Amino acid sequence: MSRVLLTRPEPAASRTARDLIRRGYLPVVAPMMRMRAIGLAGLLEVPAGAVVAVTSARAIEAVAGSPGWARLRALPVFAVGGATAAAAKDAGALRVEAAGGDLGSLCDHLLRARPGSVVYLAGRQRSGDLCAILQANGIACEMHEVYDMEALAGPPAALVAALASCGPDDPLAALVYSRRSADALIGALTGLDFRGKLVFFALSDQVAEPLRALGPCHVADEPSEAALIALLEKTC
């Protein structure tokens, strides 16, 4: 399996594609969703003594360059994991701390830090309730939805072409990073001849759950892109 299907949205898909090319793979860039920035006007007021919490690099991409981010980037930023922390640093954040890659570890970091308040940059669709956990532990949290992910209409042309040119002896490795991308990929595969042509590599068990019925599915040891690509190299 030298060809790798990348289902994540741009610009992350192209960044991963460049990394895979360096590793000797042939990436097939076929994002299942697109990001839309929303609600940036609400970021203009920042509570005194606040820190920023981010659970996805998408949130950083949505706010980067906005007047609100010009204020927020000077505050301590608590990121869910290394990739999100790197995105915050690239966007000009001055102080960034990375948690272990999931909501629980991010909550632990914030509970240890005990900030005066938390500004949570979130997506419209999300799993878990960071603000509820923090508020239950006496930390004020203000959530701002700053992006929405929209499924693309119909299967991407790159996906259709890749499936048409592979078979059981030469399957396509599909990297899937989120549950919503997994659901969108399943929708895109409807009506296509894909059985026996795909091997899935999922970021977590939650992501893998709906994919298991479609074909072989491997799960990363931890929810990070580094672990996902390490699994790909180990398997392929």
PyMOL commands that set and color helices and strands:
alter all, ss='L'
color gray80, all
select helices_A, chain A and resi 12-22+40-43+57-63+67-72+82-90+103-113+130-136+157-164+179-189+205-211+225-235
alter helices_A, ss='H'
color red, helices_A
select strands_A, chain A and resi 3-6+26-29+33-37+50-54+76-79+95-98+117-123+140-151+172-176+198-202+217-219
alter strands_A, ss='S'
color yellow, strands_A
deselect
rebuild
show_as cartoon
